[in-house]
Amino acid sequence: MSIDNKAIVRRLFEMWNTGNVDQIEELYSPDYVSDYRPYAPLRTGHAAIKAMVQNARATFPDYHEALEEMIAEDDKVVVRLTITGTQKGPWGPIPPTGKQLRYEEILILRFTDGKVVHQRGLVDNLHALRQLGVVPTPPSS
């Protein structure tokens, strides 16, 4: 089971990296829940994941997720990934900066019947905001 789920995760990365949202129904359950609190509200369903992919690609046209580590057990897969991209569009309240970002994220994905039903994301937003110049980087000692 966990081997199949790892293969699905690789397909998820391909979808995010290409923006091919036609694969959403194959990869995500209609009951899908995305939990990135406190940075974003809970999102549910296929429309939510489609909007997330499209927003990421509109903000960062060269958006790319690189798989760094993946651990699978039973119905869960934990992934550490690196996200890169150039901010060409607004990112929430942040206007386009043209700056390149590189930051890490950890995902905990739960699967049912070969589809993602729940995703918990932990993002290094502070590092991303520092790269955009929104939050100052403290001087090194």
N, C-alpha and C positions, 0 to 999 in steps of 0.2 A: 504494500500500500504506500509506504513512504517513498519508494523509488518512483512510483507513478506521480506522486505529488511533487517530487523534485523536478520531474519532466514538465509538469504543468507550470511550475515557477519559472522555468527557463522560457516557456512560451509567453508568460506574463511579461518578462523582461523584453522579449522581442516585440510584443505589442506596444509597450510603453516607448521603446526606442524608435519604432517606426510610426507610431500614431495610428496604427490600423485598428480602429475601434470595432470593425466588423467581427472581431473574435470575442468580444465581451461576453456574449451569451454562451459561448462554448466554455469559457474559463471561469466565469463568476455566476454564482447562484442568483436567482431573482430576489432572494432574501438577503443578499450581501449587505454587510454592515462595515463601514470604514470608520475607524476610531483613531483620530489624531489629536484628541483632546490633550491639553487645553488650547492648542493652536488653531483648531478648526472644530466646528460642530460635528456631531455624528451625521454620517451620510449613509443612505440606504438605496439599494437597487441598482439596476443596470444604468439608469439615467445618471445616477450620481457618479459611477465610475467613468462613464463616457465623458461627463463634464470635467472630471479631474484630469483625464488624459488630454482632452482638448485644451483646457486652461494651461496645463504645464507646457504643452507644445506651442501655444500662442505666446506665452511669456518668455519661454526659452526655446526658440526654433531649433536649436542644436541640442536639445535635451537628450541626455544619455544616462542610463543606469548601468553601472558595472557591478556584476556580482562578485563580491569579495569572499564571502563564506556562506555555507548553507548547511544546516543541521535539520534532519527530519526524524520524527518519531511519531508513530501512530497517525493521528489525524492532523498533526501540526508540522509546519516547516518554519524555522527561524532563519532569517537572511540578514546579513550585513552587506550593505551596498554603498557605492559611492555614486553620487549624482553630480554631473557636470552640465554646464550650459551657460549661454550668454544671455543676460536679461535684456531682451529687446522690447518687451511689453510690460504693462503694469503687473506688479505682484502684490495683490491686495492693495493697500494704500501707497505702496512704493512705486513711484513713476519709473519708467525705463531708465536704466543707468548705462547700458552698453557694456557693463562689467561682466567678466567671466566668474562663475562660481564653481566651487568644488567643496562638497560637504557630504557627511555620512548620514545614513539612516539605518535603523534596525526595524525589520518587519517581523511580526508573529502572525502567520497565516494559519487559519483552520479550514479544513476541507470536509465536505460531505458529498458523497457520490461523484467524486472527481472534479468538484468545483469549489472555488473559494467562497466560504460563507461569512468569514469574519477576518478582518485585517486590523491589527493594532500597529500603528507606526510611531516610532520615536525618532525625531529629526533633530539634528544639530543646527537649529535655527539661529542660535547666537553666532556661530561661526559664519553662517551664510550672511547674516545681517552685517557683520563686521566687514566681510568682503565687499558688500555693496556700499559701505561707508555710512550706513544708517546708525550703527552703534560703534562708538570709538573702541579701538583696541587699546587696552592699557599699556603703558610703557613697560618694556622689559627691565628687569632689575639687574 
